[in-house]
Amino acid sequence: MAALLPAFPPTGPRPMLAMMAGFCVERGADPAACAEPVLDGTHRDLLDALEFARRWADAGGAEDELPEADEKIIDDALLARLGGEAHEALRLALAWCSVEEWQPPALAVLCRSTEVRRRHASALLAACRDLAALERHDLKCLAYALAILDDEPLVVLHRPTGTGFEVRIGGIGDNFQLHTLLAHLLVGGGHVPGTAPSAESVRLATDPEPAQGRTGAVATGAFELLAPDGERIWNEGLPDDIPVVEGRRLLVLDEPMYARSWNADRFFPMLPGTAELTRVLSADEVQTWFTYTCWTS
């Protein structure tokens, strides 16, 4: 089915066919086998939707006046406004209206294969974020999946104790999950003081088998996550938000400003996260890394 996608015209049920392929992946089909046509179709519609917005603006339309993503908006007046060949204008309008339909099949392949993410994600991420910024499409899940880091080295400094660690992370959907896993490694491992997360919250973050439905398990914040300049790294954000310094993402942990907790279910149920403590940094290394921050160790 995925192989048929390029042959379907834009006016046909191309996203529906992609969803059928995505459903097969969810039921066990090989995600890498159909990733290229599914993600190529996703990318094409993202770019065409952005081109729709550009032509709308060129015709004098304000960004906050962009139409809703519904095929009922497509009429002769809209196509004339977009300009160019009629078939091209129709393709752009259809992409504007259908781009969200590509999200489920794209997630099906992205969340089930590290290889697929490494090969395709970076090419789509900028277009996805640019389109989401126009606030006419809900593409949060796709943007988060495209920004997942795999086999990513992370330097973590714990400001209260003046200690530092090298951690390698992968498959983590948001910073709630990262927070839980760092607390598990560092507090649970006896490296820094605090209350370790529950075994159930760690299991939910890492278990290859997703939980069925809401579990009700609660994770409790052990740290304040901070960028090297002291700005907060939000739990609602992504590991990709952590700045890169000297070729490594650099995260500073501080005492939490206030007590916080969250549902421990992970953002992507089918994607288990990993976090491995690879090395405890020496005192000299910690001091060097702190020179890149707004604090001293």
Disulfide bonds with the S-S distance in Angstrom:
none
